[in-house]
Amino acid sequence: MSLTEFAMLFVPFYPKKASETEESFDHDPFEEQPNVRRSLVTLSGDSKMVVRNVPAVVRVPYFIASSDLEKFFYSLLVQYMPYRSETELLEGFDSAKDAFLARENQLKEMSRHMRQHREQLENAFNQIYAFGILQQPEVL
């Protein structure tokens, strides 16, 4: 599961303390429905996550490919590639662009079930190919 998908679908679980009242300033009435039991996922370190009722909107840093190509592709790898350790993202590749290109088929396959991300990934691949064309010397 990619980081973006994880952030959309899960929220940290904090058990209520006995001293907490029903009405709280931090309470979001749309976040929890009374008497609905949601399954808990236990992470390393004994922290717990619970599946959201409604997927969240995820905000990420925006990098422009023409001004910082490496950060642009690295941010896409972090967002859309499943990984357990960040070192796995560039393992065996010299740059984030190379790693991103090498995983094109895998990223496209994963984006099929995530419609909202397919367009951003397609734009990224189109930019890579456009930059490649622009970098080729002109033939007179």
C-alpha positions in Angstrom: 0.0 0.0 0.0 1.4 3.4 -0.9 1.8 6.2 1.5 -1.0 8.3 -0.1 -3.4 5.4 0.0 -2.5 4.7 3.6 -3.1 8.4 4.6 -6.4 8.4 2.7 -7.8 5.3 4.4 -6.5 5.2 7.9 -6.5 7.5 11.0 -4.7 7.1 14.3 -6.7 5.5 17.0 -6.6 7.1 20.5 -8.6 5.3 23.1 -10.9 7.6 25.1 -9.9 8.1 28.7 -12.6 7.7 31.4 -12.3 11.4 32.3 -13.2 12.6 28.8 -16.7 13.8 28.4 -19.0 13.1 25.5 -18.9 16.7 24.2 -15.4 17.9 23.4 -14.2 20.8 21.4 -12.0 18.4 19.4 -14.8 16.0 18.6 -15.7 15.8 14.9 -19.3 14.5 14.6 -18.7 13.3 11.1 -15.6 11.3 12.0 -17.2 8.7 14.2 -20.7 7.2 14.1 -22.0 5.9 17.4 -22.3 2.1 17.9 -20.2 1.4 14.7 -17.3 -0.9 15.5 -14.3 -0.4 13.3 -11.4 -2.8 13.1 -8.1 -1.8 14.6 -4.7 -2.2 12.9 -1.7 -2.5 15.3 1.5 -1.0 14.0 5.0 -1.5 15.3 5.5 0.3 18.6 1.9 -0.7 19.7 0.3 2.4 18.0 -3.0 1.7 16.5 -4.8 2.8 13.3 -8.4 2.5 12.3 -10.1 2.6 8.9 -11.7 5.9 8.1 -15.4 6.0 7.4 -14.8 8.4 4.4 -11.4 8.6 2.6 -9.4 11.8 3.4 -8.0 14.3 1.1 -4.2 14.1 1.2 -2.1 17.2 0.7 1.4 16.8 -0.4 4.3 19.1 -1.3 4.2 20.3 -4.9 7.4 20.3 -6.9 7.7 21.5 -10.5 9.5 19.1 -12.8 11.2 21.8 -14.8 12.8 23.5 -11.8 13.7 20.5 -9.6 13.4 17.2 -11.5 14.9 15.0 -8.8 12.6 16.2 -6.0 9.6 16.0 -8.3 10.2 12.3 -9.1 11.2 11.4 -5.6 8.0 12.9 -4.2 6.0 10.8 -6.6 7.9 7.7 -5.6 7.2 8.4 -1.9 3.6 9.0 -2.6 2.7 6.1 -4.9 5.2 3.3 -4.4 4.6 0.8 -1.6 7.7 0.6 0.7 8.7 -0.4 4.2 11.9 1.6 4.3 12.6 4.8 2.4 15.9 3.3 1.3 14.0 0.8 -0.9 12.8 3.6 -3.2 16.1 4.3 -4.9 17.7 0.8 -4.3 19.6 -0.1 -7.4 19.0 3.2 -9.2 21.2 6.4 -9.6 18.3 8.9 -9.5 14.7 9.2 -8.6 13.9 9.7 -12.2 15.5 6.4 -13.2 13.7 4.6 -10.3 10.3 6.2 -11.3 10.8 5.2 -15.0 11.8 1.6 -14.1 8.6 1.2 -12.1 6.3 2.7 -14.7 4.3 -0.5 -15.3 3.9 -1.2 -11.6 2.8 2.4 -10.9 0.3 2.3 -13.8 -1.1 -1.0 -12.7 -1.5 0.3 -9.1 -3.2 3.5 -10.3 -5.9 1.6 -12.1 -7.8 1.1 -8.8 -7.0 4.6 -7.6 -8.7 6.7 -10.3 -7.9 10.0 -8.6 -4.1 9.5 -8.9 -4.0 8.1 -12.4 -4.0 11.5 -14.0 -1.1 12.8 -11.9 1.0 9.7 -12.7 0.2 10.0 -16.5 1.2 13.6 -16.4 4.5 12.7 -14.7 5.3 10.1 -17.3 4.4 12.5 -20.1 6.8 15.1 -18.7 9.6 12.6 -18.5 9.2 11.7 -22.2 8.8 15.4 -23.1 12.0 16.3 -21.3 13.8 13.4 -23.1 12.7 14.8 -26.5 13.8 18.3 -25.6 17.2 17.1 -24.4 17.9 15.4 -27.7 20.2 17.5 -30.0 18.5 19.0 -33.1 19.3 17.4 -36.4 19.7 19.9 -39.2 
